[in-house]
Amino acid sequence: MFNENSSASEAGEVACGDGEDNVPVCESKERGFNAAHETPSARFLQAELELNAHLRGLRFSDPVRYIYNPLEYAWDTHRCYVEKYCQAGQKILFLGMNPGPFGMAQTGVPFGEVKSVVDWLKITGEVGRPQNEHPKRRITGLSCTQSEVSGARFWGFFRKLCGDPAVFFQHCFVHNLCPLIFMSDSGKNLTPPELPAAEREALLRLCDIALCQVVEALNVSMVIGVGKVAEQRARRALSAAGVNVRVEGIMHPSPRNPLANKGWEDVAKAKLQELGVLSLLIKTCANQS
């Protein structure tokens, strides 16, 4: 997303926005979103739209060369996910860090491995493309044939546990702290911890504010960070804001993690049992059968 008309571009920086002529996302009539509705999904979407508007003002330098925001080009499928599954009474928020190139970047759904999103979550909608794409990281949306291991493990685990998505989403919702995906010139995925320190903190300060808004809007009682980075950031942000919510964590299912490759489902199941979440889902499953 190079802004060719800006001084940031001349300095070798990458802008989050698509240019100054674009209407900020939260003001775009094309979104068809009425913030006056007070459903949990409407409050959630409004917080995301406001975050998008703020993120457009950020600039990133090397090693960042490409930035995708699926909450812009995949808004249709993302909104389908939120409106379908974000509902009153959910007390547990699973929190990832940011999109993966073959997950949410393609589908607009957190940990959004395509088969899980299409076959189990039954998400539909159009997925566009970012303005500036890396030639090795094209967005093909719900037609993407490459699987994201983390997403397949995450949603596959809950599919085995609960069978029906309604069982899981009766008590839980899934969200990412940061909606942006960053790539180097080679197409390498860059996580927020790999960004230059000042730019990373500017980004995460905005994401922290949005997280607090989301937690309060949904009235969840527990945030479970998926991976240490998400857990630690959530604990820091929510504590600093005085938001009274329990913050815990589970191992990230990434294939980069050797322990996850040895049996992530068993580790996740044991941790959720320790937290009291597994029994909640199992009881719900029994009641639904």
SEPA-969499 format. One record per residue (C-alpha): residue in three letters; x, y, z. Coordinates in steps of 0.25 Angstrom, whole numbers, plus 5000, padded with zeros to 4 digits. Layout:
% SEPA-969499
ALAXYZ;...
END
This chain:
% SEPA-969499
MET500050005000;PHE501050104995;ASN500550244995;GLU501250294983;ASN500850444985;SER501350454999;SER502650495006;ALA502550355013;SER502750285000;GLU503950374997;ALA504550335010;GLY504450185007;GLU503250165016;VAL501950095014;ALA500650155018;CYS499450075024;GLY498450155016;ASP498150145001;GLY498350294999;GLU497850425004;ASP496650424995;ASN495950305001;VAL494850325011;PRO495250265024;VAL494650135026;CYS493750165038;GLU493150275029;SER492950195016;LYS491550185012;GLU491950055004;ARG492049985017;GLY490549985019;PHE490749985034;ASN489850055043;ALA490550095056;ALA489250125063;HIS488949975065;GLU489349935079;THR489549785077;PRO490849725081;SER491249705067;ALA490949855063;ARG491749905075;PHE492849805071;LEU492849855056;GLN492849995060;ALA494149985069;GLU494849915057;LEU494350025047;GLU494950135057;LEU496250055058;ASN496350045043;ALA496150195042;HIS497350225052;LEU498250115046;ARG498150185032;GLY499050295038;LEU500250205041;ARG501450195033;PHE502450075034;SER503950075029;ASP504849955026;PRO504749835026;VAL503249865024;ARG502949875009;TYR501549825008;ILE500349845017;TYR498949775015;ASN497749805023;PRO496649695022;LEU495649785029;GLU495649865017;TYR495749775005;ALA495049655012;TRP494049735020;ASP492949665013;THR493349525019;HIS493849585032;ARG492549655034;CYS491849515031;TYR492649455042;VAL492349555052;GLU490949575050;LYS490749425049;TYR491549385062;CYS491749505071;GLN490549505081;ALA490049535094;GLY490549445106;GLN491849415101;LYS492849425112;ILE494149375106;LEU494949445096;PHE496049365089;LEU497149465084;GLY498149445073;MET499149545069;ASN499049585055;PRO498649515041;GLY499349405034;PRO499649415019;PHE498749285016;GLY497749305028;MET497049435031;ALA497849505020;GLN497049425010;THR495649405017;GLY495549525027;VAL495349425039;PRO496249415050;PHE497149285049;GLY496349275036;GLU496849155029;VAL495949145016;LYS495349005018;SER494949035032;VAL494349165029;VAL493549115017;ASP493248965021;TRP493048985036;LEU492749135039;LYS491949145026;ILE492449285023;THR492049345010;GLY492349475003;GLU493249544993;VAL494749574996;GLY495449684988;ARG496949704987;PRO497849804994;GLN498349924986;ASN499749874986;GLU500049724986;HIS501349654987;PRO501449564974;LYS501649434983;ARG500549474993;ARG499349494984;ILE497949494990;THR497049394984;GLY496049394996;LEU495149274998;SER495749214986;CYS497149204992;THR497649064992;GLN498749075001;SER498449035016;GLU498849115028;VAL499349015038;SER499049105050;GLY497649125046;ALA497348985042;ARG497848935056;PHE497049045063;TRP495749025057;GLY495948875055;PHE496148865070;PHE494748935073;ARG494048865062;LYS494448725068;LEU494048775081;CYS492748835078;GLY492248785065;ASP491348905062;PRO491949045062;ALA490749095070;VAL491249015082;PHE492549085082;PHE492049225079;GLN490949215090;HIS492049245100;CYS493349285092;PHE493749385081;VAL495049395073;HIS495749525070;ASN497149575066;LEU497849695073;CYS498349755060;PRO497649745047;LEU498949775039;ILE499849675032;PHE501249725029;MET502249665018;SER503649695014;ASP504149715000;SER504349564999;GLY502949535003;LYS503349485017;ASN502249505027;LEU502649605038;THR501949595052;PRO501749725060;PRO502949685069;GLU503849695057;LEU503449835054;PRO504349955057;ALA504149985072;ALA503550125071;GLU502550085059;ARG502149955067;GLU501750035079;ALA501050135071;LEU500250025064;LEU499949945077;ARG499550065085;LEU498350085075;CYS498049935075;ASP498149935091;ILE497050045091;ALA496149965081;LEU496349835090;CYS495849905102;GLN494649955094;VAL494349815089;VAL494449755103;GLU493549855109;ALA492549855098;LEU492449695098;ASN492549695113;VAL493449575113;SER493949525126;MET495249455121;VAL496249485110;ILE497049365105;GLY498249405097;VAL498649305087;GLY500149305088;LYS501049385098;VAL501049515091;ALA499549525090;GLU499449485104;GLN500449585110;ARG499949705101;ALA498549675105;ARG498949675120;ARG499749795119;ALA498649875111;LEU497449835119;SER498149855133;ALA498649995129;ALA497250035125;GLY496649985137;VAL495749875130;ASN495349775140;VAL495549645132;ARG496349515134;VAL497449495124;GLU498049355122;GLY498749285110;ILE498849165102;MET499949115093;HIS499949165079;PRO499749055069;SER500749115059;PRO501649005052;ARG502849095056;ASN502649045070;PRO503248915072;LEU502348885084;ALA501148905076;ASN501648815065;LYS501648705075;GLY500248705079;TRP499548845080;GLU498148795082;ASP498548715095;VAL499248835100;ALA498148935097;LYS497148835103;ALA497848815116;LYS498048975117;LEU496548995115;GLN496148895125;GLU497048965135;LEU496349095132;GLY494949035133;VAL494649065119;LEU494648915114;SER493648865123;LEU492748985119;LEU492848945105;ILE492648795107;LYS491448825116;THR490848915105;CYS491148805095;ALA490448705103;ASN489248795105;GLN489148815090;SER489248665086;
END
